[in-house]
Amino acid sequence: MHLAVLGAGAWGSALAATLAARHEIALWSRDPAHAQAMSQERENRRYLPGCPLPASLRIGADLPQALAGADLVVCVVPTAALRATLSAVRRVRDDLPLVWACKGFEPDTSLLPHEVAASVGFSASRCGVVSGPSFAREVAVGLPAALTVASEDSGHAAATALALHGGTLRVYTSNDVVGVELGGALKNVMAIAAGMSDGMQLGDNARAALVTRGLAEIVRLGSRLGGNPATFNGLTGLGDLVLTCTGGQSRNRQVGLKLATGVPLRDILAQLGHVAEGVVTAAEARRLARAAGIDMPITEAVCAVLDGDASPAQALQALLSRDPKAE
């Protein structure tokens, strides 16, 4: 198959490099200088240093060229850039099946990725989301990972899973687009909380409690917003939550770790060099929970710290001082 992978960050580059063993892959970057450097050096030194890119991988910044002959588009840009990217794709070719691998809500509109795609004009039957516990570097070097492809159209989900499945990637299917997207978005908020807990050296017990109660918050809100509760116990819910809350490569966990040591949020984001979706998602999750009358104390605590209304220690004390209740 011919696949166009749009977005040359860490995850886009890792997917493109892995899939190049079985398919003809075009990796597109919006930055011509970045595309040229990757093509010449056969490495994404900006976002994925130390991981070689296969010689067969075509890399460029010309979108029509990347889409020419493509059988499937895999969009791996940040959620904030999804609308512009999908609009550009439609101007070139509006007949392509599509999946995206971004997480979170669109800034300003608060739309989930599938809602962004619909507003641009893509049919739900030709669209889907790819998600799951998967650090880019591990995938790039050939370590095993499991993903889920969700689409309202079971045929599209199955065809996409078949294209992505193989080698060290195991791919499952789902019809719960909303649940998969919400699991991938909300777990980033809990990862910030877990990072703050670890940064304050609160121990393994505290982290386990945060992950467990964080999952309860995700299920409560995710179910109210239309997700299947079972989805949140799968790869794109619990699996991604555990990875992001415990793994050293988690950007959102890194945000929490640094907040716990007193580093200002603006400095953390400037130093990170990558998108930490949980920072934006936290405020949106709080808004949705309050509107629905759903109790999300961990999310509220994370927002208080991000907004500068409480220190990590004060947020912890607020959580610990809550009255006992039935689990």
C-alpha positions in Angstrom: 0.0 0.0 0.0 0.9 3.7 -0.4 0.5 5.6 2.9 0.9 9.3 3.5 2.0 10.1 7.0 1.4 13.8 7.7 3.4 15.3 10.5 7.1 14.7 11.1 7.2 15.0 14.9 8.4 12.1 17.0 5.3 9.9 16.7 4.8 10.6 13.0 8.4 9.8 12.2 8.3 6.6 14.4 5.1 5.3 12.6 6.5 6.2 9.2 9.8 4.4 9.9 8.1 1.3 11.2 5.5 1.1 8.4 8.2 1.6 5.8 9.2 -2.1 6.2 5.8 -3.2 4.7 4.5 -0.2 2.7 5.5 2.6 0.5 5.5 5.6 2.8 5.6 9.3 2.2 6.4 11.3 5.4 5.3 15.0 5.1 6.6 17.9 7.2 5.2 21.4 7.0 8.7 22.8 7.4 10.8 22.4 4.2 14.1 22.9 6.1 13.1 20.1 8.5 12.1 17.8 5.7 15.3 18.4 3.8 17.4 17.8 6.9 15.7 14.5 7.6 16.0 13.4 4.0 19.7 14.1 4.0 20.6 12.9 7.4 18.1 10.0 7.5 17.3 10.9 11.0 14.8 13.3 12.8 17.3 15.0 15.0 14.8 17.6 16.1 12.2 15.3 17.6 13.6 11.7 17.4 17.4 11.8 17.6 19.3 8.6 17.4 16.6 6.6 15.5 17.6 6.1 11.8 15.0 6.6 9.1 14.9 3.9 6.4 16.3 4.7 3.0 13.0 3.7 1.4 11.1 6.4 3.3 10.2 9.4 1.1 10.4 12.6 3.0 9.3 16.0 1.8 7.3 19.2 2.4 5.1 19.1 -0.7 1.7 17.9 0.3 0.3 17.1 -3.1 3.4 15.0 -3.8 3.0 13.2 -0.5 -0.7 12.5 -1.2 -0.2 11.4 -4.8 -1.0 7.7 -5.2 -1.8 7.3 -1.5 -4.3 4.7 -0.4 -4.5 6.0 3.2 -3.7 9.2 5.1 -2.3 8.9 8.6 -2.5 12.4 10.2 0.0 12.8 13.1 0.0 16.5 13.7 -0.9 18.1 17.0 -4.7 18.6 17.6 -4.2 22.4 17.2 -3.0 21.8 13.7 -5.5 19.2 12.6 -8.1 21.5 11.1 -5.5 23.3 8.8 -3.9 20.0 7.8 -7.2 18.3 7.0 -8.4 21.3 5.1 -5.2 21.3 3.0 -5.7 17.5 2.3 -9.3 18.1 1.1 -8.1 20.8 -1.3 -5.7 18.3 -2.9 -7.7 15.0 -2.7 -11.1 14.6 -1.1 -11.4 10.9 -1.8 -8.9 9.5 0.6 -9.6 7.4 3.7 -8.1 8.9 6.8 -7.0 8.2 10.4 -5.5 10.6 12.9 -3.2 9.9 15.8 -3.5 13.2 17.8 -5.0 13.5 21.3 -6.9 16.2 23.1 -9.4 19.0 22.3 -9.0 21.7 19.6 -8.1 25.0 21.2 -10.8 27.7 21.1 -13.5 25.3 19.7 -13.1 22.5 22.3 -13.9 20.0 19.6 -12.6 16.4 19.6 -10.6 15.4 16.5 -13.5 13.5 14.9 -15.6 16.6 15.3 -12.9 18.7 13.6 -12.8 16.2 10.7 -16.6 16.4 10.3 -16.5 20.2 10.3 -13.9 20.2 7.6 -16.1 18.0 5.5 -14.8 14.4 5.9 -17.3 11.6 6.1 -17.3 9.6 9.3 -17.3 6.4 7.2 -13.9 7.2 5.8 -12.4 8.4 9.1 -11.0 7.0 12.3 -8.6 7.4 15.2 -5.4 5.5 16.1 -4.5 5.5 19.7 -2.9 3.4 22.5 0.0 3.1 24.8 3.0 3.9 22.5 6.1 5.9 23.2 7.5 7.0 19.8 11.1 6.1 20.5 10.2 2.5 21.5 8.2 2.0 18.3 10.9 3.6 16.2 13.6 1.1 17.5 11.3 -1.9 16.9 10.0 -2.7 20.4 6.5 -4.2 20.6 3.4 -2.0 21.0 -0.4 -2.4 20.7 -2.7 0.1 19.2 -6.4 0.5 18.5 -8.1 1.9 15.4 -11.6 3.2 16.0 -14.1 4.2 13.3 -17.9 4.4 13.0 -17.4 2.2 9.9 -16.2 -1.3 10.9 -14.9 -1.8 7.4 -12.7 1.3 7.5 -11.4 0.2 11.0 -10.6 -3.3 9.8 -8.8 -2.1 6.7 -6.8 0.4 8.5 -5.9 -2.1 11.3 -4.8 -4.5 8.6 -2.5 -1.9 7.0 -0.9 -0.9 10.4 -0.7 -4.4 11.9 2.5 -6.4 11.5 6.0 -6.7 12.7 6.2 -5.4 16.3 2.8 -3.5 16.0 -0.3 -5.3 17.1 -3.5 -3.5 16.1 -7.1 -3.9 17.4 -10.3 -2.4 16.2 -13.2 -0.5 17.9 -16.3 1.3 16.9 -16.1 3.7 19.9 -14.5 6.8 18.4 -15.6 9.1 21.2 -14.4 6.7 23.9 -11.0 6.2 22.3 -10.5 10.0 21.8 -11.6 10.9 25.3 -9.3 8.2 26.9 -6.4 9.5 25.0 -7.1 13.1 26.0 -8.0 12.7 29.6 -5.2 10.4 30.6 -2.8 13.3 30.0 -4.3 15.3 32.8 -3.8 12.4 35.2 -0.2 12.1 34.0 0.5 15.6 35.1 -0.9 14.7 38.5 1.2 11.6 38.7 4.3 13.6 37.8 3.6 16.0 40.6 3.2 13.1 43.0 6.5 11.6 41.9 8.2 15.0 42.0 7.1 15.4 45.6 8.4 11.9 46.3 5.1 10.7 47.6 5.9 7.1 46.8 4.5 4.2 44.8 1.3 4.0 46.9 0.3 7.5 46.1 1.0 7.0 42.4 -1.2 3.8 42.3 -4.0 5.7 44.1 -3.8 8.5 41.6 -3.9 6.2 38.6 -6.8 4.3 39.9 -8.9 7.2 41.0 -7.8 9.1 37.8 -9.3 6.2 35.8 -12.5 6.5 37.8 -12.7 10.2 36.8 -12.1 9.4 33.1 -14.8 6.7 33.1 -17.3 9.1 34.8 -16.8 11.9 32.3 -16.1 9.8 29.3 -19.3 7.8 29.8 -21.4 10.9 30.2 -20.0 12.3 26.9 -20.9 9.2 25.0 -18.0 6.8 25.4 -18.5 3.1 26.1 -17.3 2.4 29.7 -15.6 -0.8 28.5 -13.3 1.3 26.2 -11.7 3.0 29.2 -10.5 -0.3 30.6 -8.7 -1.1 27.3 -5.6 -0.1 25.5 -6.7 3.5 24.8 -7.9 4.0 28.4 -6.2 2.1 31.1 -3.3 1.1 28.9 -2.4 4.6 27.8 -3.1 5.9 31.3 -0.6 3.5 33.0 2.1 4.3 30.4 1.7 8.0 30.6 1.6 8.2 34.4 4.6 5.9 34.9 6.9 6.1 31.9 10.0 8.3 31.8 9.3 9.4 28.3 5.9 10.9 29.1 5.8 14.6 28.3 2.8 15.3 30.5 4.4 13.5 33.4 7.5 15.6 32.9 5.4 18.7 33.3 4.1 17.4 36.6 7.6 16.5 37.8 8.9 20.0 37.1 5.9 21.7 38.6 6.6 19.8 41.8 10.0 21.4 42.0 8.7 24.9 41.5 9.6 25.5 37.9 7.1 28.0 36.3 4.7 26.4 33.8 5.8 28.8 31.0 9.4 27.8 31.5 8.5 24.1 31.5 6.6 24.4 28.2 9.4 26.4 26.6 12.0 23.8 27.6 9.9 20.8 26.6 10.2 21.3 22.8 7.2 19.0 22.3 3.4 19.4 22.8 2.1 18.5 26.2 -1.6 18.1 25.4 -2.6 17.7 29.1 -2.0 21.4 29.9 -4.8 22.4 27.5 -7.0 19.4 28.1 -7.1 19.9 31.9 -9.1 23.1 31.6 -11.5 21.7 29.1 -12.0 18.5 31.2 -12.8 20.7 34.2 -15.3 22.8 32.1 -17.1 19.7 30.8 -17.2 18.0 34.2 -18.7 21.1 35.9 -21.3 21.5 33.1 -22.3 17.9 33.6 -22.2 18.0 37.4 -19.5 15.3 37.6 -17.0 15.3 40.5 -13.4 15.2 39.2 -11.2 16.2 42.2 -7.8 15.2 40.6 -8.6 17.2 37.5 -9.6 20.2 39.7 -6.3 19.9 41.6 -4.3 19.8 38.4 -6.1 22.9 37.1 -5.5 24.8 40.3 -1.7 24.2 40.0 -1.7 25.0 36.2 -3.6 28.2 36.9 -1.3 29.3 39.6 -4.1 29.1 42.2 -2.4 26.5 44.4 1.0 24.9 44.8 1.4 21.1 44.3 1.6 20.7 48.0 -1.6 22.7 48.5 -3.4 20.7 45.8 -2.3 17.5 47.5 -3.6 18.7 50.8 -7.0 19.5 49.2 -7.2 16.0 47.9 -6.3 14.4 51.2 -8.7 16.5 53.2 -11.8 15.3 51.2 -14.3 13.4 53.2 -14.3 9.6 53.0 -16.8 8.1 50.5 -17.8 4.8 48.9 -15.5 3.7 46.1 
